[in-house]
Amino acid sequence: MTVLILTCEEDVTADMVVVHLNEAGVPVVRLDPADLTGSVALSGEFAHGSFRGHLSSGGRLVSIGGLRSVWVRRPGTPAGRAAASSPWLAEESAQALYGMLRGSGARWMNHPDAARRARYKPWQLRLAQRCGLPVPDTLITTFPRAAREFAARHPDLVVKPVSGAHPQDPPRAVPTSRVSPETDFAAVALGPTLLQRRVAKRADIRLTVVGDRLLAARKATAADADEVDVRFDGSAEPWRPAEVAPSVAAAVLGYVQEAQLAYGAFDFAEDGDGLWWFLECNQSGQFGFVEVDTGQPIARTIAEWLARPGAAEPDRADGAERAGGAGTAVR
């Protein structure tokens, strides 16, 4: 059976996993939904109570019923590069592609429904707190007065985007930045603004979860560091493997189980007492930079998960998932 990877053409992170799948002799088809109606084609027929279909990419044909897993890595908008692209064509293509894949019985990393929900930052914070992870006080508001009052209670603040990367092409990372409590917060009325109490960190933590495997890495923060966003940290300090406390492991596994994620990249800030404060969980986060520094076998672990035999049952007609569906986190 075949592993299907949905991602853009220039995705080095996916390349790392494909290498391991090829070495293991596992058939792989990789395509970008943005190429639908061009180099990617699909066809499916519903008859006798089942849906049988095929995908074609770069001259390779794969049966949708023959998929063992689908990795939704960083796919483009369906039919986004079509000669006559339009919002209508994108929706039609998304309905056709993902609609057929949902009935394939393949295991998902991650299921589109779970992945979409997992992107919402307010939902993440609430789930993390409920699972037992410490979460810094956070405000999302368009009320300037609320922002000023929050800043008065928490004078050491950071501001960050609610949604993540800016949706330009290619996407642009928007850094987390410190905010002075004397800031004129009038501009928050122009759009939702996320303010959060800054954690005085001594290290950044990236915890990558693949199924029930936890691979943590730690990057020490210099005492005089001005930059609060590790993505823009220009220091030469490398990421190093880190141990995960049992209480954190239980909370994180509870998080991915409830979120129905097979993969998650968790970011924490470690304070002076060694406490890991939850910042976010990216359901399609990069991991290559961590693997390069630490040597942790993240790509191989993902490949092993994708290659594992035993497909899940197709989605139920009422939308609920059977055991093992929707990228169930463990096993």
N, C-alpha and C positions, 0 to 999 in steps of 0.2 A: 504493500500500500504506500501511497505517496504523501509527502509533507508539502503543503501549499504555504508559501510565504507571500503575504501581501505587503509590498513596500515599494518605495521609490527606487529608481535605478542606482543612484549614488548613495548607498547605505552601507558604510563600512562595517557597522555593527552587525547587520545581517550577514555580510560576507564571512565574518568570523564563525558564525554558526553553520553556514553552508559548508565550510571546510570540514567540520567535524561530521556532518551528515554524509558528505561524499566519502570520507574515510571509512565510515561505517557501512557504506554500500546502501544507504537509504535513498530511494528515489525522491527528488526534490523538483518542484516546479515553483518558480518565482516570477511574480508578475505585479505590475502596478495597475490598479483599476483605472487610473487616469488614461491608460492606453486602450481602453475599451472602444470598440468600433474601428480601431486602427490595427495594431499588432496583436491585440487581445480580442478574442471572440468567444461567445458562449451560445449554448443551445440546450434546451431542456424540454422534456415532454412529460406531462402528467397523465398516466393511464393505469388502470387496474389498481388504483389505490396507492400508487407510489410515484415519485418524481425521479426521472432518470435524465441526467444531463452531462454535458462535457464542457470543458474549458480548453481553449487553444491559446498558446503564447509562444511566439518565436518559433512556430512550426511544431511545437510539442503539444500533444493532445492528452488530456487527463480526464478520467471519469470522476464526476463529483461523488459518486458512490464508492470510489476507490481511494478516498482521502482518509488518512489516519489522523491527521491534525491540521489545523489552520493557525498560522502565526500572523496575527494582525499587527504588524510591526509599525510602519509609518506609510500607509497607503495614501496615494493622492485621491483627489475627488474623482469619482467614477466619470469616465468620458471627459475629463478635464482637458485633455489634449486632442479631442476629436476635432475634425475639420469644421464642423458646425456645432461647436460646444454651446451649451445654454443651460440655465438652471433646470429647465424641463428635462433635457436629455440626461443631465446628471442624476436627477431623481429617478427617472425611468431606469437608468443603468444600475443605480444603487439597489433599487427594488429587485431587479432581475438577478444581479450577482449575489447579493447577501441573502435574498430570499431563497435562492436555490441552495446556497451553502448551509443555511440553517437546517435544511432537511437532510444533510449529508450523513449525520451521525458522527462526524469528526469531532475530536476534542479541540477546544479553543484556547488560544493564548493571545489575547483574552477575548471572551465573547463580546460582540459589539454592544449589547445592552449593558453588560457589567462595566465595560470600558467607558461608555458614555457617562454613566452615573458616577463612576469613580473619579472623573475629572473635576467635579464640583468641589471647590475648596471648602465652602461651609459644611458640606456633607462630610468631607474628609475629617475636619476638625472634630465634629461631633462624634463620628465613629471612633476616632482615635481615643478620645476621652472616655467613651463608653467601654472600650477594650482595655483601658488601664494605662494608657500612655499619657505622660504629662504634656499639656498643650499650653503655650503662652497665651495670655489674654489678648484677644483679637477683636477688632471692630471693622465692619464693612459698612460704609455709609455714604450717603450723598447729602447729609446734613452738616454744614460747617460747624454748627454749635456742638453737635455730638462729637466731632473730631477734636474740637478745642477742649471739651470736657474730658475726653479720653486722654489727651496729651497732658492735661493737668494731673491726672491720676497716675499716668505712666510717662514721665518726662523723657525716658530713654526709649525712643521709638524707632521702628523701621517701617517703610512703606514698600509694598510689593504689588504686582498685578494680581487681580482676582483669578484671571483665566490662564495665565502662563505666557507663552511666547506671543509676540505681536504677529498677527496673521498677514505678514507680507511674504513675498516669494523671493528668496528663501526666507523662512521665519526668522525673526530677530529676537534674541533673548533680551528681556527687560530686567535689569539687575534690581535686586533688593538693596535699598539704600536707607541710610539713617536720616531721621527727620528731627529738626530742632523743635522743641516744644513752643518756641516763639514764632513758628511758621504761621503765615497767614493761610488758614485752611479754607478760604472762600472758594478755591478752585475745586474742592471736592463736590460741589454742587453740579459740576459739569459731567460727572460720571462716577460710578461706584469706586470707592477707594478703600483699600485694605491697609489698615494700620495694625501693628502688632508690637507688643512689648519685646524689646530686644533682649535676647539671652546673652549674658556676658560669657561667651564661650571660650573654652580652651582648645576645642577641637571640633571639626565637622565629622559627621558620621554618614556614610552611605551604606545602607543595608539592602542588599539585593536578595529578593525572595523568588525562588523558582520552585513551584510546587510546595513541598515542605522543607526544602533546603534553604538555609540562611547563610549568606556570605557577606560579612561585614567588613568594612574598611574605615580607617580613621586617618584624618589629616590634621596634624597639630596646627594650632593658630598662634602666630607670634603675639607676644604681649602688647606690642606697639602697632599691631595691624590696624589700618584704617578701613580696609575693605571688609564689608560684612557678608558679601555674596561670594561663596567659595568658587563659583564658576569664573569669577573675574580676579581671583587671587593670583598675583604674578610671582608668588614665592616659589622657591625650588623645593620646598618641603613635599615629599612624595606621600601618596596614600600607602598605608601599611595595613596588613590584616589585623582584625580586632576580634576579641571574644564578645559574645552576646550573652548578657545576663539572663538566667532562666526566666525571670519575670518579664523582661523585654521580649524574649522569644515567644513566650505564651501569648502576650498581648498582640504581637505582630501576626502570629499565625491565626489568632482570633479575628484580626482585622481582615486578612486576605480571605479567610473562610467566609465571613459575613459579606464581604464585598464580592465574592465569587470570582476572585482573580487567581490566575495561575502564575502571573508574574507581577511584581511590583518593585519599584526602586524607591526606598524610603530615605528621606533626608532628616537627620537629627542634628541638633546643636548640643554638644556636651558642655555642661557648665563646670564651675570650679570644684563642685562636689562629686563630679563624675556622673551626674544625672543626665539622661538622654531626653531632650525635649523634642517632641514631634513637630516637624515643620510642614512636611507634605509627603504624599506618596504619588509618584508618577507611574501610571500603569503601562507606559511604553518608554521608560527612561533609558538613556544611554548607559552602557556598562564598560565599553572598551577601555576608557581611560583608567578605570579601576583595575581591570585585568592586566593591563600593561604594567602598572606600578606594582601590583601585589602578586601577580602570578596566579591568582585565584581562578579556578576553571569555570568561569561563569558561562562562556560560550558553549563549552562541552556539556555543562549541566542542562542548558536550554536544549541543546541538540538531543540529549538523551531523553528529555521529557517529550519532545516532539516526536521522537522515533519510537516511543514505547508502544507496543501493540495493545489492541483492545480499544475499539472505538466506543464512544458513548452512544446512547440511543438518540434518535432525532428529537428535536423540540416537540413538546406536546402541543396540540392544537390550541389549548387555552393559554399558551405562553409560559407555563411553568416548566421548570427544568427537572429532568429525571436525575437520579444519582449519577455523578460523574459528568454532567453536562455543564455548560456555561463556564468552562475552565475551572472546575472545582479545585480549590487550592491544594489540597493534600491528597496523596496517593497517586 
